[in-house]
Amino acid sequence: MILVEVLLLLFSFFLSDKFNRVIRNSGFIISTILIKLSFGTEGILNTILIVTAVLFGVIILAIHNKYETLEANKTSTFET
C-alpha cells in the first residue's frame, strides 16, 4: 500500500510542477504513511504516530494555503 502511495506521488509530479502542490502532496503522503505505521503499533507509540501524522498534515495544509494566498496577492498586485 505504501508503494502505491509513492507511485501516486511520483505520478502527481508529472501533472504539476508547482512548488506548493508538490509539497502538499508529499506532506499528505507522509501523513498517510505515518497513520498506516500506527496500525502496526500498540500503546503510546500508536497515539504518538497518529497525533504526529495529523499535526504534520495540518501544518502542510497551512503552508500550502499561505503560499496560495501569497501567490494570489502577488498576481493581483502585478495586474493593477
Protein Blocks (a to p, Z undefined) as FASTA:
>chain_A
ZZmmmmmmmmmmmmpccfklmmmmmmmmmmmmmmmmmmmpghjllmmmmmmmmmmmmmmm
mmmmmmmmmmmmmmmmmmZZ
